[in-house]
Amino acid sequence: SDGSIRLHQMTSEYPLMQWNDSTNGQPVIALQWALTRPAVFFVLDASSNIYIWDLLENDLLPVAKQTVTSEKIVTMALLGEPGKKNGSLGIVLAKDSGEIDIQYVKKKWALP
C-alpha cells in the first residue's frame, strides 16, 4: 500500500532486497516477472504508471516508467513463451471501462 517492493527468498522471512517508495508512495496494484527474461519484472501502481525493473541493468531503480493517461488501468498481466528464443513479450492492460489493451515490450527487456 505504500509503494514498497520486497524480493524474498523462499527459505527466509527477511527480504534479499527492498525498495522503499518505489512508486512515489502509490499503492502497488500488480507485479509480475517477465516470462522470457528472469531478471526483469513489471510493476503497476494505482496511478496507472508501469515501472520496468531490470535487475541486471540497475538494481536500485526502475529502468523505465510509462504512464497510461488515456484511462485508469486496473490490472495487468504478461504474456510470452519462455521456451522460445525470439523474446516476444506482451503486456495486457485491463482498463477501468473493461477494455483490454495489449502492447509488446521492447526486445531489450524481453530477450532471454
C-alpha positions in Angstrom: 0.0 0.0 0.0 3.0 2.4 0.4 4.8 1.5 -2.9 7.4 -0.7 -1.2 8.6 -3.8 -3.1 10.4 -6.6 -1.4 12.3 -9.5 -3.1 12.2 -12.6 -0.9 13.9 -16.0 -1.0 11.5 -18.8 -0.2 13.6 -20.0 2.7 13.8 -16.7 4.6 11.4 -14.3 6.2 13.8 -11.4 5.5 13.9 -9.8 2.1 17.0 -10.1 -0.1 16.3 -6.6 -1.5 13.8 -3.9 -0.5 12.9 -0.8 -2.5 11.0 1.7 -0.4 8.7 4.2 -2.0 9.4 2.6 -5.4 6.2 4.1 -6.8 6.4 7.5 -5.2 4.1 6.4 -2.5 1.4 5.0 -4.8 0.0 1.6 -3.9 1.2 -1.3 -6.0 -1.7 -2.9 -7.9 0.2 -5.6 -9.7 3.7 -7.0 -10.0 4.8 -9.7 -12.4 8.1 -11.2 -13.5 8.8 -11.3 -17.3 8.2 -14.7 -18.7 11.1 -14.5 -21.1 13.8 -12.7 -19.0 14.1 -13.8 -15.4 15.8 -10.5 -14.2 13.0 -8.3 -15.4 9.7 -7.5 -13.6 6.9 -5.1 -14.2 5.0 -3.0 -11.6 1.6 -1.3 -12.0 0.7 1.4 -9.4 -2.6 2.9 -8.5 -1.9 6.0 -10.8 -1.7 3.8 -13.9 2.1 4.0 -14.0 4.0 1.0 -15.3 7.6 0.6 -14.0 10.1 -1.8 -15.6 12.8 -3.2 -13.4 15.8 -4.9 -15.0 18.0 -6.1 -12.1 20.9 -6.9 -14.4 20.9 -3.3 -15.6 20.1 -1.4 -12.4 19.1 -3.0 -9.0 18.4 0.3 -7.3 15.8 2.0 -9.6 13.4 1.0 -12.4 15.0 1.3 -15.9 11.8 2.7 -17.4 8.4 4.2 -16.4 5.4 4.6 -18.6 2.3 6.5 -17.6 -1.0 5.5 -19.2 -3.1 8.7 -19.4 -6.0 7.6 -21.6 -7.8 5.7 -18.8 -7.2 4.1 -15.4 -5.5 0.7 -15.6 -7.0 -1.7 -13.0 -4.6 -4.7 -13.5 -2.0 -6.1 -15.9 -0.7 -9.5 -17.0 2.3 -10.5 -19.1 2.3 -12.9 -21.9 5.1 -14.7 -23.7 6.7 -18.1 -24.3 9.6 -18.7 -22.0 10.9 -21.6 -24.2 11.2 -19.5 -27.3 14.3 -17.5 -28.1 12.5 -14.8 -30.1 11.9 -12.8 -26.9 8.4 -11.8 -27.7 6.8 -10.4 -24.5 3.5 -8.7 -24.3 1.8 -6.8 -21.5 -2.0 -6.9 -21.2 -3.6 -3.9 -19.6 -7.2 -4.1 -18.3 -8.8 -0.6 -18.2 -11.5 0.7 -15.9 -14.0 0.6 -18.7 -13.5 -3.1 -19.2 -11.4 -2.6 -22.4 -8.3 -4.7 -22.8 -5.1 -3.3 -24.4 -2.1 -5.5 -25.5 1.3 -3.9 -26.0 4.6 -5.5 -26.9 7.7 -4.8 -24.8 11.0 -3.7 -26.3 13.3 -6.6 -27.2 16.0 -5.4 -24.7 13.6 -6.2 -21.8 12.2 -9.4 -23.4 15.1 -11.3 -24.9 16.4 -14.2 -22.7 
